[in-house]
Amino acid sequence: MAEKERTKNRLLQAEGIEVAKASGVQFGRPKKLITAEFIRVYYEWKSGSIKAVDAMRLLNMKARTFYRRVKEYEESLAN
């Protein structure tokens, strides 16, 4: 009985998620964008003026987010 109810709930949840996505609802945490501040700190870091840890602290980013944004920014420069 409980398994049947759980299956029903999961189905309803999946349908709700589909409807929300179709109407443009964004799920998850908001993305940290590449701003002018990021670009300024990026060039300081690349020139060796500051360490990566300091750049992350200035931008209030975790390491994974910082390096992901660095990769995105460098790819945008290559194109």
N, C-alpha and C positions, 0 to 999 in steps of 0.2 A: 504494500500500500504506500509506504513512504517513498519507495523507489519510483513508483508511478507518478507521485506528486512532484518529486524532484525533476523527473523528465519533463513533465508538463511545464514547470517553472522555467527550466532551461530553454525550452522551445519558445515560450512567451518572451523571455529575455532576449533571445536571438532575434526574434521578430521586431522587438522594440529597438534594438541596436540598428537593424537594417533600415527601419523607418527614419531613425535619427540621422544616420549617415546620408540617406537619400535627401534629407532636407538640409544638409550642410552643417550639421553639428560637428564640432571638432572635439575629439577625445584626447585625453592626455594632457601633459603639462605644456604650457605655452613655450614656443621655441625662442631661445635667445638669439636675437638677430645680430648681424654684422653691422655695427654702427660706426660712425666717424671716430668715436672713442676707441673702439676695437682696433680700427685701422692704425690710429696713432700709436697705441700700445704695441700692436703687432710689429710696426717698424722699429720701435725702440728695442723690442726683444730680438728681432732679427739682426739689428746692428750690434748687439751685444751690450747695450747700455744697461739693460736690466735682465734679470734671470726669468725663466719661465714661471717660477713660483710667484715672483713679484708681479708679473703680468696678470696671472690668474687672480691674485689678490686685488689688484687695481680694477679688474673687470668683474669681480665677484662671480667667478666661474670656477667650477671644478675642473680637474685636469682633463677628464674625458671630453667635456664640453669644449674646453679651450682648444684642444688639438683637433677636434672635429670641425670647429669653426675655422681654424687655421687651414685645414685641408680644403674646406669649401672656398675660402677666400683665395688660396693659391690656384685652385682649379678655375675660378672665375677670371683670374689674371691671365691664365694660359689661353683662355678662349677668346 
